[in-house]
Structures are given as structure tokens and as C-alpha cells.
Amino acid sequence: MGYVTAVPHPRSEAAGPARAGRLSLAVALLAGALGAAVALLATRQRWSEGTATVAGGAFPLTAKGSDVTGVPAALAIVGLAALVAVFAVRKAGRLLVAGVLALSGAGIVVAALVGAGDSAALDEQAAKASGDTSATVSALSHTAWPYVAVVGGALILLAGLLALRYGRLWPAMSGRYERDGAPRVRRKPVVVDPDRPEDIWKALDRGEDPTGA
């Protein structure tokens, strides 16, 4: 008795990569855009606070993320631009842009973690408030916003890794080519015979000038 071997249909074989491409694209877009928004929002919030002694009294000081470090905000913008640029390039260019996207996310994570325990911004404010360049802040404390920026950077990093792994399956923007990559065929202009009324009416219907002027 013979055995029948099932042969997978070509469409079913192609469906797996196509599905993975669509899913990874959706996740990368969501993660990249959300990560950039979260990182930018976090840098505008208060990261640390403390007090400085001024004229015998305690003066409260606060520092936003942008006061501590400008790296996360700058890299968030770079990452967002790279996320858009991924669809404008192909092959090696796409891998390069995807690498920039991933590195932007990793840079945000590192900068936010370093800034989470930094007191330089508050020390500078304490020196200005007291008039003493050697003055430092006291009762230093930090908020959770630096770690929110870390989450934003991690999302951008995830988008970059997805672009590196599945970017070859993603579509690319192009005005000269159709979706299948074939050049668009230009239609030849229709010659209108001025002695044939039906040709004139057809030209008018197409929005053309039958006189050729």
C-alpha cells in the first residue's frame, strides 16, 4: 500500500513570512512611536529635587530631565526620524537605518540610567542660588521619571531590532514603482481626429483638449 506525501501549497509557504512581516511591522511602528513619545515626555518631568542653603535658610531646588541630560530627548527625535526613514530605503540602506534606530533606543536607556543618580544639575543650581561655586545640593532625592525614559528607550530599541530582523519583509515607499516593484507603464496619448465628432467627445470626456492647443 503506497503512502501519499502531502505537498505544501506555495501560497501557504509564503503566508508565514508575509504574516511575520506584517506583525513585526505593526509592532515596530507602535513600539517606536510610543517609545519616542514616552522618552520625550519623561525628559520634561522632574527627575531630581533637593535643597540649597541660602542666607541661613533651605531653598528647594528641582531639575527636569532636560536639565540633567539632553541625550534622551535628542535620541528620541533621531529614533523617530529613523523609524520613518526605514521605509524610504532598501537592502543595505534599510539595515543601516535600522541600526541607527536600535542604537538610539540603547543610547536613551544608558543616558537615562546614568541621569537617574546624577546631581550635577542641582549642584549647579545650588551654586547659583547661594553665590558659592563650591556649594552642593543637600537632601537629594530622585523620581521615577528617569526609569520611564528607560522604558521609552527600550521600546525604540525593540523597534530597531525588529527592523534589523524583519525589515527585508517590509514595504518601501516609492513614487516610481508599483507595489510589485515593476515600473509603471506610461500610456501613449490618444490621437484625436478633428474630423471625427466621436473622437472629440471622447477627448472631452477624458478632460483633454481635442484641439491640441
C-alpha positions in Angstrom: 0.0 0.0 0.0 1.5 3.3 -1.1 1.7 6.4 1.0 0.7 9.8 -0.2 3.0 12.7 0.7 1.3 16.0 1.2 3.0 18.8 -0.7 2.5 22.2 0.9 0.9 24.8 -1.3 3.2 27.6 -2.5 0.7 30.1 -1.0 0.8 28.5 2.4 4.7 28.6 2.4 4.6 32.3 1.5 2.0 33.1 4.1 4.3 32.6 7.0 6.9 35.2 6.1 4.3 37.6 5.0 2.4 37.3 8.2 5.6 37.7 10.2 6.4 40.8 8.2 3.0 42.4 8.8 3.1 41.6 12.5 6.6 42.8 13.0 5.9 46.0 11.1 2.9 46.8 13.3 4.7 46.1 16.5 7.8 48.1 15.4 5.7 51.1 14.4 3.7 51.1 17.6 6.8 50.5 19.8 8.9 53.1 18.0 6.3 55.9 18.0 5.2 55.1 21.6 8.8 54.9 22.8 9.7 58.3 21.3 6.7 59.9 22.9 7.4 58.4 26.3 11.0 59.4 26.2 10.2 63.0 25.2 7.5 63.2 27.9 9.8 61.8 30.6 12.6 64.4 29.8 10.1 67.2 30.5 9.3 65.9 34.0 11.1 66.4 37.4 13.9 63.9 37.7 15.5 65.1 41.0 15.0 67.5 43.8 16.9 68.8 46.8 17.6 71.8 48.9 20.3 74.5 49.0 21.3 76.6 52.0 20.8 80.3 51.1 21.2 83.1 53.7 20.8 80.6 56.6 17.6 79.0 55.1 16.8 76.0 53.0 15.9 76.8 49.4 14.1 74.0 47.4 15.6 73.0 44.0 14.2 70.8 41.3 15.7 69.6 38.0 13.9 68.3 35.0 15.2 65.6 32.8 16.3 68.1 30.1 18.3 69.9 32.9 20.1 66.6 33.8 20.8 65.4 30.3 19.7 66.3 26.8 20.7 63.0 25.3 17.4 61.1 25.7 15.3 63.8 24.0 17.8 64.2 21.1 18.0 60.4 20.6 14.2 60.1 20.7 13.9 62.5 17.8 16.7 60.7 15.9 14.9 57.4 16.6 11.6 58.8 15.3 13.2 60.0 12.2 15.0 56.7 11.6 11.7 54.9 12.1 10.2 56.9 9.2 13.4 56.6 7.1 13.3 52.8 7.3 10.5 52.8 4.7 12.3 55.1 2.3 15.4 52.9 1.8 16.0 49.3 0.8 18.5 46.5 1.4 21.8 47.8 2.9 20.4 51.2 3.5 17.5 49.8 5.5 19.9 47.8 7.6 21.9 50.9 8.3 18.9 53.0 9.3 17.5 50.1 11.4 20.9 50.0 13.2 20.6 53.8 13.9 17.1 53.2 15.3 18.3 50.4 17.6 21.3 52.4 18.8 19.1 55.4 19.5 17.0 53.3 21.8 20.0 51.8 23.5 21.5 55.3 24.0 18.4 56.6 25.7 18.4 53.6 28.1 22.0 54.2 29.1 21.7 58.0 29.3 18.5 57.8 31.5 20.1 55.2 33.8 23.2 57.4 34.3 21.0 60.5 34.8 18.8 58.8 37.4 21.6 59.2 40.0 23.1 62.4 38.7 23.2 65.5 41.0 25.3 67.9 38.7 22.2 69.8 37.6 21.1 70.5 41.1 24.6 71.3 42.3 24.8 73.9 39.6 21.5 75.4 40.7 22.7 75.4 44.3 25.9 77.3 43.3 23.9 79.9 41.5 21.3 80.3 44.3 24.0 80.7 47.1 26.6 82.5 45.1 29.2 80.0 46.1 30.6 78.0 43.3 31.6 75.2 45.7 28.0 74.8 47.1 26.3 71.5 46.6 22.7 70.4 47.0 21.5 68.5 50.1 18.6 66.2 50.8 18.9 64.9 47.3 16.1 62.6 46.0 15.1 61.2 42.6 11.8 60.5 41.0 10.8 57.5 38.8 10.7 59.6 35.6 14.3 58.6 34.5 13.1 55.0 34.5 10.1 55.9 32.4 12.6 57.3 29.9 14.4 53.9 30.1 11.1 52.2 29.1 10.8 54.6 26.2 14.3 53.8 25.1 13.7 50.1 25.4 10.6 50.4 23.1 12.7 52.2 20.5 15.4 49.6 20.8 12.8 46.9 20.2 11.6 48.6 17.1 15.2 48.8 15.8 15.8 45.1 16.5 12.6 44.2 14.7 13.7 46.3 11.7 17.0 44.5 11.7 15.4 41.1 11.8 12.3 41.6 9.6 12.9 44.8 7.7 13.6 43.0 4.5 9.9 41.9 4.5 8.6 45.4 4.9 7.3 47.5 2.0 9.2 50.6 0.9 7.9 54.0 -0.3 8.4 54.7 -4.0 6.7 57.0 -6.4 8.2 55.4 -9.5 7.2 51.8 -8.9 4.0 49.9 -8.2 3.6 47.6 -5.2 5.1 44.7 -7.0 8.3 46.7 -7.9 7.5 46.9 -11.7 7.9 50.2 -13.4 4.7 52.0 -14.2 3.7 51.8 -17.9 3.1 55.2 -19.3 0.1 55.4 -21.6 0.6 56.8 -25.0 -1.5 59.9 -25.8 -4.6 59.2 -27.8 -4.6 60.9 -31.2 -7.8 62.8 -31.8 -9.1 63.2 -35.3 -10.8 66.6 -35.5 -12.9 65.3 -38.4 -14.5 62.6 -36.2 -17.0 64.1 -33.7 -17.0 60.9 -31.6 -13.2 61.3 -31.0 -13.7 64.9 -30.0 -16.4 63.9 -27.5 -14.2 61.1 -26.0 -11.3 63.6 -25.6 -13.6 66.0 -23.8 -14.8 63.2 -21.5 -11.2 62.4 -20.7 -10.5 66.1 -19.8 -8.3 66.6 -22.8 -8.1 69.5 -25.3 -9.2 68.0 -28.6 -7.7 70.9 -30.5 -4.2 70.1 -29.1 -3.6 73.8 -28.1 
